[in-house]
Amino acid sequence: MKFIHVTDPHLVPAGQRLFDLDPVARLDACVADINAHHGDADLCVITGDLADRGEAAAYGDFRRCLDRLELPWHLLVGNHDARGTFRRAFPETAVDRDGFVQSVVETAVGDFLLLDTVAEGTHAGAYCPVRAAWLRARLEERRDRDVYLFMHHPPFDLHIPCLDDIGILDKGPIEGAVAGFSHIRHLFFGHAHRPIAGSWRGIPFTTMRGTNHGVPFDLTTRGQVPKSHEPPAYAVAWIDDDRVVVHFHDYLDRTTLVPDGEGFRYLDS
Ligand SMILES: [Fe+2]
């Protein structure tokens, strides 16, 4: 099964710029690239920070972008989103009984658990005991199926201080929720705006740049998170019985050289 992971589009209303970039144009280009090359994917998951300031107008533009995506899509919220405004803009989005944007998406290769790590009023994340109980119950119910976790904030520190300061500050509840399970095959998250891979408590994870700005590889800055114009990316993931393979695709990169006679030429020239 093939699916697409997109994160952190940070939309502002069309016509506005963010960190000297055009988030709507960049998301439009991402959608066009997915449609052109990955129409055979089963679905797309977008792991939060959908709108930079949580504005209704930005969510309206976000829906207009998604209307062009030829795959089913599923949305998570991030620290830049406003949960209430988001839910009014996307009333079809599933929520749990406590109103958190958490749900289960059943796929041919197992169940995708979409988690809500938002703590309103702060950029730091939270996974409170109420949400952790929901997750543990979902994991208990499906011990006989493979499970994949999706969340905005990572549940661990990344060794990048400015991001760790706004990560999930109380890690105990989510660590407790996943403890003792061995059927979680992969964790996909956003928030970092950087390509990072590894494992957490035995669970492999990946994240990558958003579709607008990046976060530089800066190991000293605290406070405001630095931004970069590193190329935007999305991920293409294949899940098979024996492997999960995740490719990061810099979809605006135009430096591919292809053989041309005795030499090479730029693919897009
Ligand atoms: Fe973000």
Boltz pocket constraint, residues with backbone or C-beta under 6 A from the ligand:
constraints:
  - pocket:
      binder: B
      contacts: [[A, 8], [A, 10], [A, 48], [A, 49], [A, 78], [A, 80], [A, 191], [A, 192], [A, 193], [A, 210]]
      max_distance: 6.0
